[in-house]
Amino acid sequence: MKKRFGFIMAAVMTAGLVMTGCGGSGSQTAGTTAAGGSEAAQTTAAGTSAANSGIDTTYYIKFVDDEPDTTDVHCTTEYYTVGMNIFDRLVEVQPHDDGTSELVPSLAEKIDVSEDGLTYTFKLKEGVKYSNGADLTTDDVLYTFERLLTYEKSKNSDFVDQVQGADELMAGTADTLAGFEVIDDYNFKVTLKEPYAAFLACLSTPSVSIYDRETTEEAGADFGLVPEKTIGTGPFVFSEWTLGSEIVLSKNENYWDGASDLDGIVIKFVPDAETQRMMYESGELDILDLDNCASQMPYFLDNPTYADQIKSGARVGIYYYSFNESIEPFNDVRVRKAVQMAIDRQAILDALYSGKGQLENGIFPHGLIGFNTELPEIEYNPEKAKELLAEAGYPDGFQMEIAETSDADATAVQRDEIVQAMLGEIGIQVEIKQYDSASFYDIRATGAMPMYSTSWSADFNDPDNFIYTFFGTEQNALKRSFCYGNKEAIDRVAKARSIVNDEERIKEYQDLEKLIIQDEAAWIPLFSKEHLFVVNPRVQNFRVSWNGWSGNYYKNMSIAK
């Protein structure tokens, strides 16, 4: 017997502070994109801008983003905007107005999952073509999986390495992927090494966009760098890349799901925040992502002129502090809970981010499948915190350190300074120490760092991406959750990955979330942020996409004509 996967799975970046998941975001100095690429790539990218190339961009949406080092999403963990719009995936994430989300069919028309959770049988949509007219077939999906596992520049093998035979293929002891069975041009089976309920969510990531075998191999190192050699099935076509200036995507007139009403997209590279604001005000930009110019956020939020132009969506990520439970005094759960209760998280959100976000009380943020609406709130209660400290033997508090990397932005340091003042109110004296990145990770790995703060943004829409990443193995617990030592809980997290029944699996994850974050206070979860945009009224149907990947899909948008 098989069960039919019906695609229904019920269910931010700060001012300059980057959420770091496998799909975190970063910045790049303009003009360096094709460095190290082929001569052809450098020649193509050095062409004229869209304004001078004969392309009429009147009905193109224009916005600012970071300049990528490649648009090959197999080979990046941060630059996804172009790939999300020129390629397609087998499944996609669709957000809902109530904050939940689901996986919906895309290139895969139907998926059957065996009762033991090991075998996935896919049927592709027929008639799908790449922008060069080539047909999408099962062989392209096989090629995509094998390229992710073997291409020397691939950075995203972990999204498909659950497939049987992946380890052998990566090690070079096998020439083919044993767990991928081609049935015919439009049907195939994938067998996993062991049940892994988040597998379909992994396939929805931009990193698992499906590539055409023939044109991708023919392009070689130019794929992702030279527009005309970077071919996908998506609603837009990669038209131009002018180094240090802009990327242009044009409508795919023959898109299999119906051509977009939008003629195209112009992605500009403008590092200065004030310049971005002025460009928006002058009409040179249609969409202003306030994550990219956070210093201008008060200007727009406090100006009633823009009240109807501000759009938002949940940034599926979380800011948090992590305790080192292997050293005193954090080896006492009463101390950890006291620190949790002494921090006014809403005050931090209000002071630094204009209140644009939501408090998080566990590890699963708003917008993620598995988010628990019933999880109790971690209360702000400094008087109770003092009582807990006294019970633990620290009536006068103690001295401690919060670690930051030296390249952390001003907002991260400001957050630490606010926490420093709040903890001071209950007698805990905090020293904020900054380390260069190499030293920070080296010291953290030795287990000598008492406490640090950072953030995590979803790579794929499943609780596994959060709880397993931090608490799923003893190595993860040491590396990312800072000496969390409950081995029984760690084993439960690992076993939960293979629970086939979705309801049972989510309940186990939510039980573990409460145990680890609230009962044992391994973290201080802070908040997730809203992803804010200022959108010109001429842009129709703007919607913030599911935001773990820090990009938007533009196919359903249009410009009033």
N, C-alpha and C positions, 0 to 999 in steps of 0.2 A: 504494500500500500504506500501511496505517496500523499503528502499534503501539498496543497496548492498555496504557493506564496502569493497572497493577494495584494502585496505592496503596502498594506495599511499597517503601520507600526506606530501606534499612538505615541503620541508622545507619551575686551573691547579695547578696542584699543584705547589707551589713554593719551593724554597730551604728550606725544612723543615717546611714550613708553610702549614697547612692542610686546604683544603677546607671543609667547614662544611655544608653539607646538611644533610638530614636524612641518606643519604648514604655517609657521610664523611669517611675519613680514619684516622687511628690512629696507634699507635705502641704498642707493648707488650713485656714485658721482657721474654726472652727465657726461656723455661722450666716450664712455669706455666699453660700451656694450659688445662690440665686435672684437675687442682685443683678444688675441689668441684664436680667433675664428679663422675661417678660410679667407683667402684673398677675394673670392667671389662675394662672400658675405660682407666684407668691408667695403667693397665697391658698391654693392647694391645699397647698403645702409647709408652711404654718403650722398645719396641722390637728393633731389629737391624736395621741399616740404609740400604738403598737400595743397597749400595755398597757391603754389606756383607750378603744380604738376598737371593742371587741367582738370582735376577732380572738383566738381562742384559740391562743397561741403555744407551748403545752406541747410540741408535737412539731415545733417550728421550731428549726433549728440557729441558734445565736447566736454571733457573733464580732465583732471590732473591725476596722474598715478606715478609711482616710482618707475624708473627705466629698468627693465629687466636685463639680466645677462643672457637669457635665452627665452624663447616662447615654447620650447620643447618641455612640456610639463612632466615628462618622465625624468627630467634631469634638473628639476628645481624643487625646492621645498617652500618657496615663498612667492614667486611671481606667477599668479594664476589668471589674472584678468583676461589676457589675450586668449589663453588656452580654453578658458571656460566658454568662450564665444565662437571660436573657430573649430573646436572639436566637440564630439558628443561622447557620452558614456553609456554603458549598458543600462544603468538606472541613475536617477537623479534624486536630490532632496528637494521636497516642496514644503515651504513654511506655510502656516495658517495664521489667520488673524488672531486666534486665541493664544498664540505663542507655541503651540505644538507643531510637529512636523511629521512627515512621512516619506518613505521611499516610493517613487513612482516610476513606471516603465519609461524607457527612452529607446535606445537601440534594441533592447531586449523586449520582445512583445509578450513573452510568457516565460515564467520560471517555475519549475516544479522542484521541490526539495524532498528528498527521501526522509522517511520517518526517523532514521538514525542520524540525520543531519550531516551525512557525509557526501552525498551526491546531489549536485545541482544540474538540472537539465534545462537548457536555454533554447528558446526559439527566437531568432532574430527577425526583425521586421524586414519584409522583402521589398525590393525596389529602392532602398536607400542608396544614394550615390555620393561619392566624394565630390568636392567642388570642381575637380578636373574631369568628371564624368565616369570615373571608375566605380564599379559596384562594390558595396560592402558585403563581405562574405565571412563565414566562420574562420577562414584562414587568416583574416586580418586580426580577429580576436586572439587566435593562437599566437600570431606574430607579436601582438602587443604584450601578452603575458610573458613570452619568452624574452622579448627585448627588455622589459622591466627587470627580469632576473639576470640577464647576461650582458647587456650593453655596458661598456666600461664607464660611461658617464651617468648611468642611471643612479638616482638617489632614492627610489621609491619601491624597491623590491619587496619591502615588508608588507605592502598591500596585497600581494598575491603569493607570498612565500608559504602560505598555509596549504597550497595545492600539493598533492602527492607528487613526488619527484622533483620538487623545486630545489631542495638541498643538493641533490645529485647534479642537476643542471647547472646550478651556480658553482659547484665544485669542479665542474668539467668532467665528471665521471659518467655523464649521460649526455646525449646529443639532442634529446627531445624531452618534452614535459610529459611524464608518464600519466599524470592525472587529468590530462586534457584529451578527450576523445572526440574527434571530428565525425559526426554522423553524416552530414551532407553540407551543402553550402550555407544552410540557414539554421542548422540544428547541431548542438554539441553538448557534451557532458563534462562537468568538472568534478573530480573527486578530491576531497580534502584528506590530509594526513590524519586528522581527528576532527570531530565536530567543532565548528567555530561559528557561533551564531551571528557574529558581526561581519561575516564575509561579504554579504551583499552591501552593507554600509561601506565597506572598504572599496568596493567596485564603483561606488558613486563619487569618489573623490576625483577632482580634476586630474590627479596624477595617473589615473587609470583611464584616461581618454584613449579611444580606439584609433589606431593609425593604419593607414594603407601600407601593406607590405612593400609593394613594388616601388611606389614613389618615395617612401621613406628611406628604403635602402639605396635607391638611386641618388637621393639628395645627400646621403652620408652626413658629414660634419656640418653641412649647410642647413640641415633641417633645424628649424627653430630660429635660424638667423636670417636666411634669405626668404623673403616673403613668397615669391612664386614657387619655391621648392618646399614650402610648408603647407601641406594639403590636409584638410579635414572634412568631416561631414557636417560641420556646424552651420548655424544660421548666418555666419559672416565669413568673409574671405580675407585673409591676411594680404593687404594691398601694398603698404609702404612702411618702411622704417627709416626715419631720418635721425641719425645718431645725435643724441643730446637735445632733440627737439620734439619729435612726436612719432607715434605709430598710428597708421590708418587701417581700419577694417571696413570693408564694403559689404553690402547686402549680398547674400548668396541667393540669387534669383530662383534657383532650382532646389531650394532646401526641402527635404523630404517631409517636413511637418508644416509646410506652407511658408512662403517668403515673409520676412518681417516687414512691417509697415515703415520701419526705420531704414533710411538709406545707408546709414553706416555710423561709425564711431571714430572720433579723433581723440587719441590719448596723448595728452601733452605732458612734458616733463618740466615742471616749474618748481624748483626747490624752495623758493622764498614764499613764506606764508602770506605776507602782506600783498605781494604781487598777485597771488592767487585770488585774494579777496577783491582787489581792484579789477582783475580780469573778469570775475563773476559780475561785478557791478556794472561793468561796461558792456556786458553781453558776449564777451569772448569765451566764456565758459557757461555751459548749461547746468552742470552739476558740480557742486563743491563738496568734497568729502572732508568733513571737519576733523577726521582722524589725521589727514595730511596737513592741516593748518590749524591745529588745536588752539594756538594763541589767538586766533580770530573768533573762537567760539563765543565769548561774551559779546562781541560786536553784533553777531547775528541773533543770539538768544535774547539780548536786551533791547533789540530794536523791533518795535511792533510792525514795521514795514515788512519784515520777513517771517512773521508768525505763520502765515499760511504756506510758506515755501520750505519750511523745515520738515523733513521726513526722517523717520527713525525705524530701526529694527534691532532686535536683540543681537548683541555680539556674543556668540556662543563660546564663552571663555570665562576664566575666573582668576581673580587676583587673590593671593593668599600669603600667609607666613607659615613657615614650616619649623617645627621644633626638633632639636637634636635630643632624642630621648636617652641617649647613652651617657650623657654627662649631667652632673648636678647643676642646678636644681630641677632640670626638666625631666629627670627620671621619675619625678613624682607627679602623678596625674592631677593632684590638687593645685600644683603650681601652674601647670599648663592651662587648666580651667580658669584659674585666677587671671592669667594673662588674657585669655579669650574674653572674659567678662569685663576687663578693664578698658577695652578698646571700643570707642564709640564709632562704629563703622559707618553709620549714616552721616555723622558729622564729617568724616573724611570725604565721603562721596559728595556731600554738599559743598564742602570747602574747595575741593580740587577739581570737581567735574560737574559743577552746577546741578548736582543731584540727579544727573542723567544716567541712571542705572538702577540695579536692583540688588539688595543684599542677598548674599548666598549663605546658606546654613549647612551646606555639605560640599561634596566634591563635584556633583553633577549640576551644572548651571542651567538657568532658564533657557529654553529652546532646544535642549538636548533630549533625545529619546531616553526615557528613564528618569527624567526630572521628577522629584518627589514633592508634590504640592502639600503633603501632610507632614513634612519634616519640621519638628519644632524649631522655633527661632532661638538662636543663641542670644541671650539677653545681655544688655549692657547694664552692669550692676557693680560699680566700683566698691561699694560697701561690702557686698558679698565676696568680692575678690579679696579684700583685706582679710576677711574672716578665714578664707581658704588658705591664704598665705600664713596666717598665724597658726592654723591647724597643722600646716606642713612644717612648722618650725622656723618661719621667716617673718616674724611679726614686724620687723623693721625693714623688710624688703631685702634686696640683694643687688649686686652689680651684674650686668650682662652686656652682651654685644649683639648688635644687628649688623649683618654683613651685606654689602652691596658691591656691585662691580663698578669700577671707576668710570665706565662709559654709560652708567645709568643716567637717564635724563633727569632734569630738574624736578619733575613731578614725582618721580620715585623717591628722591631724596626728601622732598617736602613731605611726602607721606610718612617716611621714617621719622622725620622730625616731629610730626603731629603725634605719632605713636610714642615717641620718646617722652613727650610732654604728658601724655595720658598715663603712661606707666609710672612716671614720676609722681603722679598724684597718689599712688598706692605704695610708694616707697621704693620702687624698682628704678635703679639708676642705669640708664642705657647709654652706651657708647656706640655711635654709628661709625663703622669702619669700612672704607672702600678699598677694594683690591683690583688689580688688573685681572682681566678675565681668566688668564691662565692660572694665576695664583688662586683666584676664587675657587675654581673647580678642583684644583689640586688639594687645597685645604679642606674643602667640603668632602672630598673623597676619603680623606684620612679620618673623618669623624670628629674633627677638632673644632668645627665651627658651630657655635651655639644656636643661631637662628638666622634665617635669611628670608627675603621676600622676592617673589617674582610672579609670573602669570603663566597660564596655559590656555591655548586656543585649540578648539577641536580640529583634528585632522579628518575625522569621519564621524558620522552621526550615530554614535552608539556609546553607552556608558563604559564599555570596555576601553575606549580610547583614553579615558580619565583614570578609572580605578586600577586597571591593570598596569598602566604606565607608571603609576606611583606606588602601588601596593601589591602587584601581581607576582613578584619574585623577590627573593632576598636581595638580589643585586639592585633591582629597581628601588626597593625600600631604602637601601643604603645610598644609592646615587641620587635619587630624586626626592625621597621622603625622609631622608636624613635620619637613618638609624631607627626607623620604626621596627619594633622587635616582636610583635605578636605573630609568631610563626603560624599559629592555627588560622588566624585571619588571612594571612598571606596565602596559605594553601587553599582556603575557601575562595578567594578571589580568582586564583588560577583555575580551580575546578569549575567555577561559574561560567567560564568561557564556553564550555562544551554542553551546557544545559540546553536542550533542544526546545523545550516548551518556553515560549517567550514570556508568558505571565510568571512562570516559576523563576525564570532567570532574572527578570527585572526585580521581583520581590527579594531575591537573594542579594542582588546588588544594593538595593535600598536598605536592607537590613545591615549589610556590611558598611554602607556609608554612615549610618547612624552610629554603629559600633566604633568605627575608626575615627570619625571626625567629632562626634559629640560625646560619646561615652568615654573614649580614650583621649580625646582632644589632641590628636596627632598634628592637626593643622589649626590655624586661625583662618577660616574662609572669610574673605572680605566682601566682594561684590563682583558682579558683571556689569559691563557698561553698555549703554545704548550706542549704536552706530548711527551717527547723525549726518545728514546730508542737507544742503541747501539746494533746492531744485527750481530752475526757471519754470514759470507757469506754462511755457510753450511745450515742455516735456510732458507727454501724456503717459499714463499707466506706469509711472515709476514705482518700483517696489524693491525694498531691500531684500536681497537674496539671503538664504541661510548663510550665516556669516562666520562659520568656523574657518573658511578659507580666505576671508578678506577680499572678496571680489563680488561682482554682480553679473547676472545674466541680463542681456539687453534686448533679447529677441522680441519680447512682447511690448516693448516701449515704442513710442512714436513721437513725432513732433507735429504740433498743430500747424496746419498749412492754410 
